[in-house]
Amino acid sequence: MELMTAVWLIIGGLLEPCWVIALRKSDSYRNRTWAVVAVILIIASPFFLSLAMLDMHMGTAYAIWTGIGSIGTVVAGCLLYKEKIERLQIFFLFVIIVGITGLQLMGGA
């Protein structure tokens, strides 16, 4: 995988938890400032995914993007909102990481 492909994919993945946080702060779109931020991030995140898909397999790119977003959202929930996470949930997050790594090792780029 080329460096810029990885950069686009990581940026897109990291924007996923950002838009989820903004969406929560928008209070179901009642807070217009956070609603606008959420919409911008909702557009930006898949835009960066689309840049990464120019140079890598669609399925692998999507798996990595959603994996970064899913794990990032869980971590953000724990850190920002004191959401509790169970050991089994940590195990399944690890399974996501293993699956993404396996896809990449199998030639996903």
N, C-alpha and C positions, 0 to 999 in steps of 0.2 A: 504494500500500500504506500502510495506517495505521501510525503509529509503534508502537503496542503489538503489532500483528501482526508487524512486523519484529523487535521485541524478543523475542517468544515464539519466533520461528523461529531467531533467533541463539542464544538460550539453549539451545534444544533441540539445535541443531547443535553447539554447543560442549560439550555434555554427552556427545556421541558419543565423542570421543577420551578423555574422562575415564573413561567406563565401560570402554573398551578397555584403558586403562592399569590400572584397578582389577582388571579380569579377569586381566591378565597378573600383577599383583602377588598375586592370590589363589592362584597356583600350582595351577591346575586345581581351584579351590574348596577346597584343603587349608588355606589361611589363612582362617579364618572371618571375621575382621574385614574383610579386603579383599573377600571373597566377598559379604558383606552390603552393603558400599559399592557393589560392582559391580551387584548386583541392584537396589538403590535407584536407581542412575543409569540402569540399563536400563529401568526403569519411568518415571522422570522425563523422559528425553529424548523419547520419543514422546508423552508427555503434553503437553509444550510444543508439539510439532508439531501435535497435535490442536487446541490453542488457535489456532494460526496458521491452520489450515485452516478455521476458522469464517469467515474473511474473505478467503481467497484460494483459487485453484484447487488442487485436491488434487495434481495432477501437478507443478505448479510448486513448491508448498511442499515436496513430497517430494524433488524434484531439488535444491533449495537445501539442505535439511536434510542429505541424504546427501553433497552436495558439501562442505559445511562439515565434516561428520564425516570424510569421506575425506581431505581436505586436512589437516585438523587432526591426524588420526592419523598421517599421513606425517611432518608437521612434528614431532610429539611423539616419534615413533620416532627421528628424526634428532637431536633435542636431548637427549632423556633416555637413549636407548639407543645412541647413536652409530651408528645404522643408516646405511648409505651410500645415496645416491640418485644415480642416473645422469641425465645430461642428457635422455635420451629420456623418463624418468619425469617430469621437470620439465615437459617439453613436454606430456605427456598431462594433468598436473595443470592446466596452462594451458588445455587444451582443455575440461576440466570447467568452469572458470571462464567461458570463452567460451559454452559451452552454457547454463549457468545464466543468464548475462546475456542471452543471446538469448531464452530463455523468458520472462524478466521483461519485456523490451522488447516482446515480442509480446502483451503484455496478460495476463500470468499472475496478476494480482491481481484 
